[in-house]
Amino acid sequence: MIDFGNFYQLIAKGPLSHWLNTLPAQLSAWQRESLHGKFKQWFNAVEALPELIPSQLDVQHSVTAALQPDLSNGQREGLEVRLRQLMPWRKGPYSLYGVNIDTEWRSDWKWERLTPHISALQGRLVLDVGCGSGYHLWRMVGAGAHLAVGIDPMQLFVCQFEAVRKLLGNDQRAHVLPLGIEQQPELAAFDTVFSMGVLYHRRSPLDHLWQLKNQLVSAGELVLETLVIEGDENAVLVPGERYAQMRNVYFIPSAPALVRWLEKCGFVDVRIVDHCVTTLEEQRRTSWMTTESLADFLDPNDHCKTCEGYPAPLRAVIVARNP
Ligand SMILES: C[S@@+](CC[C@H](N)C(=O)[O-])C[C@H]1O[C@@H](n2cnc3c(N)ncnc32)[C@H](O)[C@@H]1O
């Protein structure tokens, strides 16, 4: 079972202490009642990993851990076998003692696109909503965040995070909790909140923006990254049953519409800082994620369209401030 005790201790003093009124009961109920059928198998793969303390650790430019002297070939192969038991790996890449987890997404590219535009993370308390395997949490730590907390309801991703954490010397500067944003109390405690790749999965996107706002301190910063379409402030795509083969896509606004939504929710200083078409180099099938990926979701004759005929994935990053 995942032990959240270290996290509780970490937040017992400081701006997140009031979370302890609800969080332990919530996570105990989760451990008792909501475990995925494969959770035990995934967690056993984490338990079977060696506890390694890297002699070189880089989370500033990548997520890379190394040992001097290196692992033997046999040890490295054993590590790779265990990590492959946690496939599919979507968000990364990670380089762990010579095992290169070549994930479906180049999450480092997204990070590079947005970091020039956000407030420095040095000393900040940050929340990453929908953090996946936690790749960006480590990069937030690398950028100086005091504590990086991620939430994600997908239990495989929580186990992937725990696997990486174990291999980074049980690093306690980042934590992932198996929760959805809708389960969060209004904490009003984080200096920066990231929501990347989540908004279009929410049935009620304005409620999502309110929920993000409720996590922020006054003057805190929201970093919102999501799928957008071209168009003016009134343009919104509500796809039919699927968008790029995904069933759970509800609203894809234009970036100007998103600015208006954010302002409607009370955010100020709203800025569109990046616009970018997702390329076949950024999202692709690899030996660590062997099922369909972007190339299979696009019209084979026209990569400007999804296979359903909608505009191909275009993403924007918007930065806004809680007044
Ligand atoms: C497209 S991925 C984005 C991952 C990462 N933030 C990134 O930008 O690379 C969306 C993530 O949101 C998570 N998610 C889905 N519903 C959520 C919810 N209600 N609250 C928080 N996260 C959610 C998914 O499990 C998934 O890991």
The ligand as an SDF file (V2000), in Angstrom:
LIG
                    3D

 27 29  0  0  0  0  0  0  0  0999 V2000
   -3.4750   14.3770  -21.3350 C   0  0  0  0  0  0  0  0  0  0  0  0
   -2.9040   13.9030  -19.7750 S   0  0  0  0  0  0  0  0  0  0  0  0
   -1.8440   15.2570  -19.3540 C   0  0  0  0  0  0  0  0  0  0  0  0
   -0.6930   14.8900  -18.4450 C   0  0  0  0  0  0  0  0  0  0  0  0
    0.2710   16.0280  -18.1190 C   0  0  0  0  0  0  0  0  0  0  0  0
   -0.3680   17.0380  -17.3150 N   0  0  0  0  0  0  0  0  0  0  0  0
    0.8380   16.6310  -19.3600 C   0  0  0  0  0  0  0  0  0  0  0  0
    0.4510   17.7610  -19.7040 O   0  0  0  0  0  0  0  0  0  0  0  0
    1.6560   16.0080  -20.0240 O   0  0  0  0  0  0  0  0  0  0  0  0
   -4.3110   14.1810  -18.7400 C   0  0  0  0  0  0  0  0  0  0  0  0
   -4.1350   13.6850  -17.3250 C   0  0  0  0  0  0  0  0  0  0  0  0
   -5.2190   14.1600  -16.5260 O   0  0  0  0  0  0  0  0  0  0  0  0
   -5.6220   13.1140  -15.6790 C   0  0  0  0  0  0  0  0  0  0  0  0
   -7.0050   13.3730  -15.2580 N   0  0  0  0  0  0  0  0  0  0  0  0
   -8.1470   12.9300  -15.8420 C   0  0  0  0  0  0  0  0  0  0  0  0
   -9.2100   13.3420  -15.1360 N   0  0  0  0  0  0  0  0  0  0  0  0
   -8.7350   14.0840  -14.1030 C   0  0  0  0  0  0  0  0  0  0  0  0
   -9.3450   14.7530  -12.9960 C   0  0  0  0  0  0  0  0  0  0  0  0
  -10.6470   14.7390  -12.8350 N   0  0  0  0  0  0  0  0  0  0  0  0
   -8.5550   15.4040  -12.1120 N   0  0  0  0  0  0  0  0  0  0  0  0
   -7.2070   15.3940  -12.2720 C   0  0  0  0  0  0  0  0  0  0  0  0
   -6.5880   14.7520  -13.2770 N   0  0  0  0  0  0  0  0  0  0  0  0
   -7.3300   14.1060  -14.1770 C   0  0  0  0  0  0  0  0  0  0  0  0
   -5.4310   11.8670  -16.5030 C   0  0  0  0  0  0  0  0  0  0  0  0
   -5.3580   10.7020  -15.7070 O   0  0  0  0  0  0  0  0  0  0  0  0
   -4.1320   12.1730  -17.2200 C   0  0  0  0  0  0  0  0  0  0  0  0
   -3.0090   11.7520  -16.5020 O   0  0  0  0  0  0  0  0  0  0  0  0
  1  2  1  0
  2  3  1  0
  2 10  1  0
  3  4  1  0
  4  5  1  0
  5  6  1  0
  5  7  1  0
  7  8  2  0
  7  9  1  0
 10 11  1  0
 11 12  1  0
 11 26  1  0
 12 13  1  0
 13 14  1  0
 13 24  1  0
 14 15  1  0
 14 23  1  0
 15 16  2  0
 16 17  1  0
 17 18  1  0
 17 23  2  0
 18 19  1  0
 18 20  2  0
 20 21  1  0
 21 22  2  0
 22 23  1  0
 24 25  1  0
 24 26  1  0
 26 27  1  0
M  CHG  2   2   1   9  -1
M  END
$$$$
